Amino acid sequence: QVQLVESGGGLVQAGESLRLSCVASGSIFSIAAMGWYRQTPGNQRELVVRITSGGSTNYADSVKGRFTISRDNAKNMVYLQMNSLKPEDTAVYYCNADVMTTRWVQREYWGQGTQVTVSS
């Protein structure tokens, strides 16, 4: 089994910053891609940003220019630097990873989520 654990969420005021972290552990051969998703009550979970092992990124339009994803492949970690936060960014943020558990098997895993609340 593979586990993803997020940290760094909290309560901030509009315009402030937060840095989220996610670490993957368990039966990991390699990680093809990692990403951040977010979800609010009554809505579908939506992509925030994704990064491949090669460093290619895909950001949601709503966070471009404000959020930055980065990876530490050696530590199986991914980070999300969130600047200029807006109340609309309030959500539970989930870490996601496409993990090669062996040389031949790839599966998708999710973290438990971390709450980000931005007050106006």
Legacy VTK file of the C-alpha trace (Angstrom):
# vtk DataFile Version 3.0
C-alpha trace
ASCII
DATASET POLYDATA
POINTS 120 float
0.000 0.000 0.000
1.000 3.612 -0.606
0.105 6.450 1.724
-0.005 10.165 0.970
-0.056 12.624 3.861
-0.730 16.331 3.419
0.190 19.092 5.821
0.348 22.861 5.954
-3.292 23.846 5.742
-4.784 26.429 8.009
-6.701 29.660 8.394
-5.318 32.793 6.769
-6.552 36.180 5.662
-7.026 37.146 2.041
-3.744 38.121 0.425
-1.627 35.915 2.667
0.280 32.761 1.772
0.398 29.101 2.706
2.699 26.263 1.722
1.247 22.761 1.537
3.384 19.640 1.666
2.676 16.038 0.738
4.860 13.010 1.329
4.345 9.597 -0.234
5.443 6.452 1.540
5.038 2.704 1.267
5.605 0.380 -1.666
7.006 2.878 -4.152
9.115 1.998 -7.144
8.753 5.454 -8.661
6.199 8.251 -8.933
5.151 9.249 -12.425
3.190 12.337 -11.418
1.864 14.174 -8.383
-0.750 16.837 -8.062
-3.052 18.893 -5.919
-6.837 18.875 -6.117
-9.411 20.717 -4.054
-13.031 20.222 -3.110
-15.757 22.304 -1.487
-19.097 21.020 -0.149
-21.490 20.090 -2.926
-18.882 20.303 -5.661
-16.722 17.896 -7.606
-13.074 17.565 -6.735
-11.159 19.758 -9.167
-7.599 19.888 -10.395
-5.436 22.653 -8.970
-2.109 21.649 -10.503
-0.226 18.524 -11.553
3.466 17.874 -12.117
5.132 14.941 -13.861
8.382 13.299 -12.912
9.975 15.254 -15.748
8.774 18.562 -14.361
5.925 19.355 -16.741
3.083 21.223 -15.037
-0.599 21.821 -15.644
-2.313 24.579 -13.640
-5.969 25.425 -13.323
-6.682 28.855 -14.775
-7.956 30.080 -11.416
-4.554 29.653 -9.737
-2.109 30.535 -12.503
0.320 33.195 -11.375
-0.514 32.663 -7.702
0.216 29.001 -6.942
3.436 27.127 -7.640
3.983 23.378 -7.475
7.367 21.781 -6.890
8.714 18.278 -6.293
11.523 16.668 -4.381
11.773 13.339 -6.157
14.417 11.999 -3.787
12.060 12.483 -0.832
8.843 11.526 -2.658
7.413 14.908 -1.761
5.413 17.570 -3.526
4.720 21.127 -2.395
2.174 23.772 -3.220
3.141 27.374 -2.569
-0.055 29.410 -2.469
0.322 33.176 -2.634
-2.229 35.969 -2.813
-4.886 33.692 -1.401
-8.520 34.536 -2.004
-11.671 33.462 -0.160
-12.554 31.469 -3.284
-9.508 29.273 -2.593
-11.146 27.934 0.566
-11.427 24.161 0.207
-10.067 20.837 1.312
-6.862 20.274 -0.635
-5.925 16.721 -1.585
-2.602 15.332 -2.683
-2.693 12.896 -5.588
-0.012 10.633 -7.030
0.364 8.171 -9.879
2.659 5.625 -8.303
4.624 2.799 -9.834
4.466 0.231 -7.041
6.577 -2.157 -9.117
8.336 -1.880 -12.438
5.083 -2.945 -14.120
2.189 -1.672 -11.961
0.909 1.914 -11.702
-1.948 3.062 -9.476
-3.497 6.337 -8.385
-3.478 7.289 -4.689
-5.035 10.096 -2.652
-4.158 11.772 0.605
-6.621 12.468 3.400
-6.884 16.170 2.643
-5.950 19.336 4.480
-8.293 22.261 5.078
-7.415 25.682 3.717
-9.641 28.535 4.834
-9.170 32.078 3.568
-11.093 34.782 5.371
-12.158 38.032 3.755
LINES 1 121
120 0 1 2 3 4 5 6 7 8 9 10 11 12 13 14 15 16 17 18 19 20 21 22 23 24 25 26 27 28 29 30 31 32 33 34 35 36 37 38 39 40 41 42 43 44 45 46 47 48 49 50 51 52 53 54 55 56 57 58 59 60 61 62 63 64 65 66 67 68 69 70 71 72 73 74 75 76 77 78 79 80 81 82 83 84 85 86 87 88 89 90 91 92 93 94 95 96 97 98 99 100 101 102 103 104 105 106 107 108 109 110 111 112 113 114 115 116 117 118 119
